[in-house]
Amino acid sequence: MAVGFGAYAAHGFPDAPEAAQWVDKASRYQMYHALALLALAGLQRGDGRLACLAGILFVAGTLLFCGALYGLALTSLPVAWVAPFGGSAFILGWLALAAAAILEKRQRE
């Protein structure tokens, strides 16, 4: 989906540069977090609850943040207010991932 939306951002908005920027940003964030989810699948060792939480937060962030930007670009729905919740989910996901990595390192020592 991220690649398709990225291509659409590059070619599908000749008269709406702001909408193209929203879709471009959403597709980049979606791809970054899809890759992070793939990496998380390989990191789940031991307890794994924090890594699982990070994954849940990355999915929530993708749905809320990227979904809001796609919605802004492709519809006339007032969805901009949802984006900060998705951004917060992304941030909390990265914090959970960092905490999981720190705990795993401590368990190995």
PLY file of the C-alpha trace (Angstrom):
ply
format ascii 1.0
element vertex 109
property float x
property float y
property float z
element edge 108
property int vertex1
property int vertex2
end_header
0.00 0.00 0.00
2.78 2.42 0.90
4.49 1.99 -2.46
1.21 2.41 -4.34
0.29 5.54 -2.41
3.81 6.89 -2.91
3.48 6.45 -6.65
0.07 8.07 -6.55
1.54 11.01 -4.63
4.15 11.46 -7.35
1.68 11.38 -10.24
-1.91 11.67 -9.07
-2.13 15.24 -7.80
-0.99 17.57 -10.58
-3.24 20.39 -9.35
-3.05 19.74 -5.60
0.56 19.93 -4.35
-0.50 20.01 -0.69
-2.47 16.77 -1.08
0.54 15.21 -2.83
2.73 16.16 0.15
0.27 14.60 2.60
0.15 11.33 0.66
3.94 11.31 0.23
4.49 11.81 3.96
1.88 9.19 4.88
3.39 6.62 2.52
6.91 7.23 3.89
5.77 6.84 7.51
3.76 3.78 6.58
6.81 2.18 4.95
9.15 3.03 7.85
6.80 1.43 10.32
6.10 -1.59 8.12
9.86 -2.22 8.12
9.95 -1.70 11.89
7.17 -4.29 12.27
9.20 -6.78 10.23
12.22 -6.14 12.45
10.08 -6.57 15.55
9.02 -10.02 14.38
12.65 -11.09 14.66
13.23 -9.45 18.04
10.55 -11.18 20.07
12.55 -13.21 22.55
12.06 -13.78 26.23
9.03 -12.00 27.63
8.33 -10.00 24.46
5.50 -7.95 25.91
7.19 -4.60 25.27
8.08 -5.59 21.71
4.47 -6.68 21.18
3.27 -3.37 22.60
5.60 -1.53 20.22
4.08 -3.43 17.31
0.54 -2.64 18.40
1.45 1.03 18.73
3.11 1.06 15.28
-0.04 -0.40 13.72
-2.24 2.10 15.60
0.03 4.95 14.50
-0.12 3.81 10.91
-3.89 3.61 10.94
-4.39 6.94 12.72
-1.54 9.12 11.42
-1.20 7.80 7.90
-4.92 7.22 7.61
-5.62 10.82 8.58
-3.16 12.14 5.99
-4.60 9.88 3.29
-8.07 11.01 4.32
-7.10 14.67 4.10
-5.66 14.21 0.64
-8.33 11.98 -0.85
-11.57 13.10 0.79
-13.20 16.18 2.19
-13.66 14.60 5.63
-12.37 16.61 8.62
-9.88 13.99 9.85
-6.85 16.13 10.67
-7.59 15.94 14.39
-6.80 12.19 14.34
-3.19 12.62 13.17
-1.70 13.69 16.54
-3.03 10.51 18.16
-1.26 8.47 15.49
1.93 10.47 15.91
1.78 9.87 19.66
1.30 6.15 19.04
4.41 6.13 16.84
6.45 7.88 19.54
5.20 5.54 22.26
5.95 2.57 20.01
9.56 3.65 19.59
9.86 4.19 23.34
8.46 0.70 23.98
10.91 -0.74 21.46
13.82 1.05 23.16
12.68 -0.22 26.56
12.43 -3.77 25.18
15.97 -3.54 23.80
17.32 -2.22 27.11
15.60 -4.96 29.10
16.83 -7.65 26.74
20.39 -6.35 27.03
20.15 -6.39 30.82
18.81 -9.94 30.80
21.79 -11.11 28.73
24.29 -9.58 31.17
0 1
1 2
2 3
3 4
4 5
5 6
6 7
7 8
8 9
9 10
10 11
11 12
12 13
13 14
14 15
15 16
16 17
17 18
18 19
19 20
20 21
21 22
22 23
23 24
24 25
25 26
26 27
27 28
28 29
29 30
30 31
31 32
32 33
33 34
34 35
35 36
36 37
37 38
38 39
39 40
40 41
41 42
42 43
43 44
44 45
45 46
46 47
47 48
48 49
49 50
50 51
51 52
52 53
53 54
54 55
55 56
56 57
57 58
58 59
59 60
60 61
61 62
62 63
63 64
64 65
65 66
66 67
67 68
68 69
69 70
70 71
71 72
72 73
73 74
74 75
75 76
76 77
77 78
78 79
79 80
80 81
81 82
82 83
83 84
84 85
85 86
86 87
87 88
88 89
89 90
90 91
91 92
92 93
93 94
94 95
95 96
96 97
97 98
98 99
99 100
100 101
101 102
102 103
103 104
104 105
105 106
106 107
107 108
